[in-house]
Amino acid sequence: MTTSSVHPETLAEPALERAAEKPRGGELLQHEYDGIREYDNPLPGWWVAIFWGSFVFSIAYIVWHHASPESTSVVAAYDEDMRLAREERAKQSLAEAPSEAVLGKLMADAELMMDAKVTFGARCAQCHAAEGQGLIGPNLTDEHFIHGDGGVMGIYEVVSHGVPNKGMPAWELQLQPIEVRKLASFVATLRGKNLPGKAPEGRDVGKR
């Protein structure tokens, strides 16, 4: 019995020729790389649909987020989420009655105090100035107090119940309980800063 050896490349040539002859659709491009040529086939319909859908969506996204007055930016949405998270954290203090220790925890939370400063600016700055240095109302940054003893709880009582005969409203009637606590805690952080402003009024309560 005799056997003949056939080189693998010889067996592959007819298959390659048949593949080359088989129509693939599209125009056969003229360029060639390493003996490889390609057809100019159109992109699949689903790919083209996704491309144009993404393009139209991007235009709508830009118009909505950068031109529409109703839109909320990603940064603004994040800031609001963080504010709500801080509110939830602050509300945990409502489980305890107001005390110097409870309000002291709020005072130590810098982020909560930044929120409280916004409330102070909206509710109190017209009488006490933006930094608490006093306008119509007294300077809140010195060591002199007209009402209360200057302690955290004393400040909380004044903020809560107000001073009707001086025109200061009782904020407990207008703000949520946690907002009153945060506002009183913020005012307590102002004491001792001694910012230039209205002259000291009331009695000197000294360091507490």
N, C-alpha and C positions, 0 to 999 in steps of 0.2 A: 504494500500500500504506500502510495506517495502522498505527501501533503505539500501544499503550496502556501507560502507565507505571503500575506497581503498587508501592506503597510496601512495603519489606521487612517492616515490622511487620504489614502486612495478611496477608502470606504466612505469617508465624510464628504468628498467632493460632489458626488451626485446629489446628496441631500442638500448641500449648500446651494447647488445650482437650482434645484426645485424650489427651495425657499426664496431664492432671488427672483425666480420667475413668477412666484405667486403674487398676485396683486394685493397690495396693502391699503390702497386708497390714499388720496392726497398726491401731491406732486413730489417726485423724488428730487431732493435738493442736490446741487452740483458739488458742494464741498465734501471732502472725504478726510477722515482722520484714522490713521492706522488701518486703512482698508475698510473702514466702516462708513456707510452712508445712511442718511436718514430721510424719512418722509415728512413733508410739511402737513401733518394731519391737524385738523381743527381740535381745539380743546373740548373736553367733554361738556355737554350741556349743563350738567349739575355744577361743574367747576365754575363756568361762566356765570351761572345764576347766583352762586355764593359770592363771587367777586362783585357783581353789580349790586347785590343786596347789601354787602358790606359798605360799598361806596355810598349808596343812598342813606343807609343808617348813619354813617359818619357825618354826612351833611346835616341830617336832622339833629344829631347829637350836638354838633357845634352850634347850630342855631338855638337850640333849647338851652344849653348850659352857658352860652356866652352872650346871647342877645335877648333872651326872654326874661322879663322881670319876675316871672313866676318860678324860675329855676332856683335851685340851691346847689352851690358848689360843693365839691367833695370835702374841701377844707371846712366849710361852714357846717356841713352835715356831721363831720367828725367832731367839731367843737361843741355842737349841740348834744351829741351823744355823750361826750365827756362831761358836759355840764349836768346832764340828767343823772349820770353815774355818781357825780359828786353830791347831787341832791339826795340820792338814795342813801349814800354814805352818811350824810349829815342827819337825815331823818332817823337814823338809828339812835341818835341822842335823845329823841322824844320819848324813848322807853324809860328815861330817867327824869326826875323832877329837875328843874333848873338849879344849878349850884355852881360855885366857883370852879369846881373840878370839871363839871360837864362843859361849861362855857370855855374853860381853859383848853380843853381838847379842840374845840372849834377854833380858838385863837391860834393854836399851833399848826393848823392846817392852812398852809399858804394859798392853796388853790381855792379853798372855800372863802378865804378872806378876800381874794381877788373878785370872786362873785359878789361878796357882800359890799365891796367897794363900789360896784356898779349900782347896787341898791342905794347906797349912801349918796352917790352922785345924783340919782333920780329923785330921792325923797328928802335929803337933808342938806345938800350943798347950797341950796338957795338961802339958807339961814346960817349955816356953819362954814360955808366955802368948800371948795373942792377937796382940800386937804385937811379940813377940820380946823383951820386957823381962825375961824370966826368972822361973821358979818353982822347980821341982825342978832343972831344967837351968839353965845359965848364961844371962846376959843376952847376947843376940846383937846388941845395938845399940851396944855400946861398942867400944873399941879393944883389949880384952883377950881372948886366946884361950887355952884350956886345951890344945886339940889343933889341930895345923896352924899355918900361918904367917899365917893371916888373909886370904890371897889367895883369889881366886876358885877356883883349882884346889885349893887346900888345903881350902876349904869343900866342894867337890865330892867330894873323897876321903872326908871325914868323913861326909857325907850318904850316899855310896854304900856304904861299908864299915861304917859305924856305929862305936860304941864299946862293945863287948860288956860290958866290966867295969864300965861306968857305966849299963848298962841301955838304951843307945840302939841300936835295931835297925839292921841294914844294909838301907837302903831299896831297894837294887838287887835284893834278893830278894823284895820285895813290890810294887814299882812298875815300870811300864814304863820303859825307858831314857829316853824323852823326858820322862817325869814326874820322874825323878831329876834330869835337867838343869835343868828348870824350877824345881824345888824348891830346888836348890843356888843357882841364879841369884837366886831371890827372897831367900834368906837373905843372899846377898852384898849385896843392895840395902839390907838393914837396918843394915849396919855403918856406924857414924859418926852414926847418928841420936841416940844417947845419951839414950834415953828413961829416965825415972825408973823404977827397978825394983830388981832384985837387984844387989848390989854387984859391982864388977868382980872377975873371977877369972882366974887364969892370968897369962901374961906380956903386957906391953904391946907390941903389934907395931907401933905407930905408924902413920903414914899410908903406904899403899901405892898 
